[in-house]
Structure formats: C-alpha cells, structure tokens
Amino acid sequence: MGLGSIGIPGLILILIIALIVFGPSKLPEIGKAVGSSLKEFKNATKNIGSDDSDNSDQSSKK
C-alpha cells in the first residue's frame, strides 16, 4: 500500500485539505518551495552518481 495506490480521488482530497489548512494565498509559495527542494535533491543525487562513476574511473586507471 504505497503512494502509487492513492488515485485521483485521494489526490483531490489531499489538495482540498491543504487548501483549507494553508489557505489559497500560501499554496503557490508552498508549491514553489517544494518544487525547488525537489530540483535541488535531483541535482544532488545526480552529482553523487557522477562522483561515484568518476571515482571508479580513476581507481581503474591506477
């Protein structure tokens, strides 16, 4: 029972609850913050993967 089984009605319910809790003026700010956090996380994980491959390339050259 993971996140993949939420479905459209569940997402709509979550959005309605978020609208009630945070209000319509805060939702764009929260969405922007979440989006930038995900972008930073994606870039960091991409850098970790490239660092690992760089290290393995250097160790094989020795």
trRosetta pair geometry for C-beta under 8 A, 3 or more apart (Angstrom, degrees):
i j d omega theta_ij theta_ji phi_ij phi_ji
1 5 5.8 -83 -147 50 57 145
2 5 6.2 109 60 6 55 96
3 6 6.0 -17 -170 -23 55 113
6 10 3.9 -134 177 90 82 142
6 11 5.9 93 128 -50 123 78
6 14 7.8 -12 -173 -19 137 134
7 10 5.0 95 61 12 76 105
7 11 7.1 -140 101 -6 40 91
8 11 5.8 -57 -147 37 32 110
8 12 6.3 33 157 -20 67 105
9 12 5.7 -54 -147 36 33 112
9 13 6.4 35 154 -20 65 105
10 13 5.6 -53 -149 35 32 112
10 14 6.4 33 153 -19 65 104
11 14 5.6 -53 -148 36 33 112
11 15 6.4 33 154 -18 66 105
12 15 5.7 -55 -149 37 31 111
12 16 6.4 32 153 -20 65 105
13 16 5.8 -53 -147 35 31 111
13 17 6.4 30 155 -17 65 106
14 17 5.8 -55 -148 37 31 110
14 18 6.3 31 153 -19 65 107
15 18 5.6 -53 -145 38 32 112
15 19 6.3 36 153 -23 64 104
16 19 5.6 -52 -149 33 31 114
16 20 6.5 30 153 -17 64 104
17 20 5.7 -55 -150 36 33 110
17 21 6.1 25 156 -15 68 110
18 21 5.9 -58 -139 42 30 106
18 22 5.7 -9 176 15 69 114
18 27 6.6 99 135 -109 107 105
18 30 7.8 -148 -177 92 121 156
19 22 7.0 -67 -123 54 17 83
19 23 7.3 49 -177 -123 51 9
19 24 6.4 21 -153 -75 91 69
19 27 6.5 -8 -102 -67 66 140
22 26 4.2 -119 166 82 101 126
22 27 5.8 127 98 -66 126 70
22 30 6.2 -27 -168 -24 165 148
23 26 5.2 78 66 13 88 102
23 27 7.3 -144 92 -24 45 87
24 27 6.0 -43 -147 12 36 118
25 28 7.8 -58 -177 26 33 97
25 29 7.9 18 141 -1 61 114
26 29 5.5 -65 -161 44 52 113
26 30 5.8 50 147 -23 83 108
27 30 5.7 -56 -142 38 32 111
27 31 6.1 33 159 -20 66 107
28 31 5.6 -55 -145 38 31 113
28 32 6.3 33 156 -20 65 105
29 32 5.8 -54 -148 35 29 111
29 33 6.4 29 153 -18 63 107
30 33 5.7 -55 -148 37 31 111
30 34 6.3 30 155 -17 66 107
31 34 5.8 -54 -144 38 30 109
31 35 6.2 31 156 -19 64 109
32 35 5.7 -56 -146 38 29 113
32 36 6.3 24 158 -15 65 107
33 36 6.1 -56 -145 39 28 105
33 37 6.3 30 155 -20 63 108
34 37 5.7 -56 -148 37 30 113
34 38 6.4 29 155 -18 65 106
35 38 5.8 -55 -147 36 29 109
35 39 6.4 31 154 -20 64 106
36 39 5.5 -51 -146 36 35 115
36 40 6.4 36 154 -19 66 103
37 40 5.8 -54 -149 37 31 110
37 41 6.3 32 153 -19 64 107
38 41 5.6 -54 -145 38 32 113
38 42 6.2 35 155 -21 66 105
39 42 5.7 -53 -147 35 30 112
39 43 6.4 27 154 -15 63 106
40 43 5.8 -56 -148 39 31 110
40 44 6.2 31 154 -20 66 107
41 44 5.7 -55 -146 36 30 111
41 45 6.3 25 158 -14 65 106
42 45 6.1 -57 -146 39 28 106
42 46 6.3 31 153 -21 63 108
43 46 5.6 -54 -146 36 31 113
43 47 6.4 32 154 -20 65 105
44 47 5.7 -54 -149 35 31 111
44 48 6.5 34 151 -21 64 103
45 48 5.5 -47 -146 32 36 114
45 49 6.5 38 154 -18 64 103
46 49 5.9 -55 -153 37 31 111
46 50 6.5 25 152 -14 65 107
47 50 5.8 -57 -144 41 33 107
47 51 6.1 38 154 -24 66 105
48 51 5.6 -52 -146 34 30 114
48 52 6.5 32 154 -20 63 104
49 52 5.8 -52 -150 33 31 112
49 53 6.6 24 155 -12 64 105
50 53 5.8 -54 -146 40 35 108
50 54 6.2 40 152 -23 66 106
51 54 5.6 -54 -146 36 31 113
51 55 6.3 31 155 -19 65 106
52 55 5.8 -54 -148 36 30 110
52 56 6.4 25 156 -15 64 106
53 56 5.8 -53 -144 39 34 109
53 57 6.3 38 154 -22 65 105
54 57 5.7 -55 -149 35 30 112
54 58 6.4 27 154 -17 64 107
55 58 5.8 -56 -147 38 31 109
55 59 6.2 27 157 -17 66 107
56 59 5.8 -52 -141 38 32 109
56 60 6.3 31 158 -19 64 107
57 60 6.0 -58 -148 36 28 108
57 61 6.6 29 153 -23 62 107
58 61 5.7 -55 -150 31 33 113
58 62 7.0 42 152 -32 63 98
59 62 5.9 -42 -156 15 37 117
